[in-house]
Amino acid sequence: MSASVGYGSAAVDAAEKLRDALAQHEIAVDVHDGYGLALVSVWAGLVVWSNGERFWWNAGWDDQRRCCVYASQQASEVVRAAQRIAFHYARLRRASTRSNPITEGPS
């Protein structure tokens, strides 16, 4: 399911194109906008920002520099951006740990 507000902005238009491209990879996302940016919520820890000209997302952590590493792609290259994001999404899903189900109720 996807939510969009403020239809017509370049950022939202780009984010919606990315949403459609990610659907080709069977990845469902939500699109949100505000303050001139659009956000594409992909997975826990994977949010893609767009200003209409570029997409960018957190691609990992640099232990040596102790900072986040960001990846980006021109919004005009939405298919390539979707491929890169789908690859990162798959890596995050493989690395995620799932909680054990709660088997006991409250005491």
NORZIQUI-V362740 format. One record per backbone hydrogen bond with DSSP energy under -0.5 kcal/mol. CO is the residue of the C=O (numbers start at 1). NH is the residue of the N-H. E is the energy in kcal/mol with one decimal. If there is no record, write none. Layout:
co: (CO:CO)
nh: (NH:NH)
e: (E:E)
//
This chain:
co: (6:9:10:11:12:13:14:15:16:17:18:19:20:21:22:22:23:26:30:32:34:37:38:39:39:40:40:41:43:46:46:47:48:49:50:53:53:54:54:55:56:57:57:60:61:62:62:67:69:69:71:73:74:75:77:78:79:80:81:82:83:84:85:86:87:88:89:90:91:92:101)
nh: (9:13:14:15:16:17:18:19:20:21:22:23:24:24:25:27:26:28:41:39:37:34:50:32:41:42:48:30:46:42:43:58:40:56:38:75:76:51:52:73:49:59:71:69:63:66:67:62:59:60:57:55:77:78:81:82:83:84:85:86:87:88:89:90:91:92:93:94:95:96:103)
e: (-1.3:-2.7:-2.4:-2.3:-2.7:-1.8:-2.2:-2.5:-2.1:-2.2:-2.9:-1.6:-0.8:-0.5:-1.4:-1.9:-1.7:-0.6:-2.4:-3.3:-1.8:-2.3:-2.0:-2.6:-0.6:-0.7:-2.5:-1.5:-3.1:-2.3:-1.6:-0.5:-2.9:-1.8:-2.4:-2.7:-0.5:-1.3:-0.6:-2.1:-2.8:-0.5:-2.7:-2.2:-0.8:-1.8:-1.3:-3.0:-3.3:-0.9:-2.2:-3.1:-1.8:-0.6:-2.5:-2.5:-2.0:-2.3:-2.7:-2.7:-2.0:-2.1:-3.0:-2.3:-2.0:-2.5:-2.5:-2.2:-1.8:-1.4:-0.5)
//
